[in-house]
């Protein structure tokens, strides 16, 4: 922070481009960290930690500051923050409309807008409480399988878990975004009588408010502060083949060769877990993968990229464990031994306790990347599956973690952020320019490290498929445009069951219109080392014919996906968008949560009910929508029943879109 000061009367003071406030033992700073982006820092300590977490460039920008006798304000590009002499903060847009305001202290049920409970030393449990607006809707906050698109009325735990991703950034229907820039465990309560953010442990309250004339502008301003997502590596837009698990080099190659023999497009194939000698060795088991370099070269000749699963786990029997423990590169525990998960590793006949490396330590990040670079990247593996990166804990005990960055209750939510950085920094240093890694978890700012996030180990049933639509849209509104699912779900699929085969078809149709199309799952077995086939031809002839046709449709979409990624993502337009994103203000669209817009001019309405052969589709106003399969035109602003035989997903194309002619819609 700037040290240039200018004294004012009362509790307010200009310091460079910042507005400082001191009152009742609290220090507060308001600053502009980007166009239409105002950051608030508040603490009861003598100084701030200067930890910027998700913020890429914390430098204070020029802003208009006004100081009066009873209040002061700071303004930037259509956003103004006002603070009273009592410390209450309010944010307004350029028209003077209140976007967000701390709860009024005269509310009979309310405490101060910001409150602190000392925990000892310079740490606090803290709350920030804002007034509620009954007409407001909230979107984003990461990935939560509560079945809701609009999170208003929900209590969201800020804790990383498998399938639950805590990204503390939301977008309001009132025209602002809010980043809770604190990696503490906690929760956000989006209640009828107030919105309250709660942190179990922090040194300072830290948040940023973003304003913009559109949802797109809000997301773009968020990217300016936390980093933009990358454009598309061309290979990522194609079909990804994966299952649990390919046990050997020969088995994996045989699958890729069969795709080629059948003339099926294949862009990526995945070597999942247990390909290693032990967790924490980060290398292929030579007894089953005798020549991985030759494997990568053969796949490359077929136009197929190998993605390799890399866990943050370290088995005490790993060849690297002793050195990592000696160099203090492993997570420690508040109490008990430093092992956090029981798992049956390669070659073990019973579960073993696993440690985790500490990615918040730059030395540990460098050490792990060095192993990955030596054993994978040097032979041509240039993309990674960062699995179990919450990290996985058993029992769930993030408060027992000790990281270089702090205690678990204070910083654990940032673990996947730091883990993604390990690979991004390493790959950049190794000369990679197009970086995209598959991650099971993320935090605010993870998008700048090329994090492609998937929805975790979800169940194989239609209700789970339905939830994926809301999950994917909220991830897009959280600043993570690269997102996907396990097509068919992860748990519980029987490839001989007609009901599951129908589910795979419907899920695959949805996957074609996701940023990444990826087939994965745990089929026919609950043994962590086994599982049935999971290839395109594994679900019977009827399903195979449909999936093959849909794969052709995806191939024809690839140029448009790549062009959209290069031209639109950094501008705040995700691949998948709720209808209200492109049609703001249209009555009723905020409530539409089972269809979405994809790319430019496509409206996608997945079938998520077993046995359904048609479904109702709500069409936005402003033109006609064409069914590309039948040529039928439908007026916008209506609800229409669209035929959905098993071989088709309801998709409508905006009249005049080039996608009507450029896409292979059938055959």
Buried (B, 14 or more C-beta within 10 A) or exposed (E): BEEEEEEBEBBBBBBBBBBBBEBEEBBBBBBBBBBBBBBBBBBBBEEBBEBBBBBBEBEBBEBEBBBEEEBBBBBBBBBBBBBBBEBBBBBBBEEEEEBBBBBEEEEEEBEBBBBBEEBEEBBBBBBBBBBBBEEBBBBBBBBBBBEBBBBBEBEBEBBBBBBBBBBBBBBBBBBBBBBBBBBBBBBBBBEEBBBBBBBBBBBBBBBBBBBBEEBBBBBBBBBBBBBBBBBBBBBBBBBBBBBBBBBBBEEBBEBBBBBBEEEBBBBBBBBBBBBBBBBBBBBBBEEBBEEBEEBBEBBEEBEBBBBBBBBBBBBBBBBBBEEBBEEEBBBBBEEEEBBBBEBBBBEEEEEBBBBBBBBBBEEBBBBBBEBBBEBBBEBBBBBBBBBBBBBBBEEBBBBBBBBBBBBBBBBBBBBBBBBBBBBBBBBEEEEBEBBBBBBBBBBBBBBBBBBBBBBBBBBBBBEBBBBBBBBBBBBBBBBBBBBBBBBBBBBBBBBEBEBBBBBBBBBBBBBBBBBBBBBBBBBBEEEBEEBBEBBBBBBEEBBBEBBBBBBBBBBEBBEBBBBBBEEBBBEBBBBBBBBBBBBBEBEEBBEBBBBBBBBBBBBBBBBBEEEEEEBEBBBBEEBBBBBBBEEBEBEBBEEBEBEBEBBBBBBBBBBEBEBBEEBEBEE
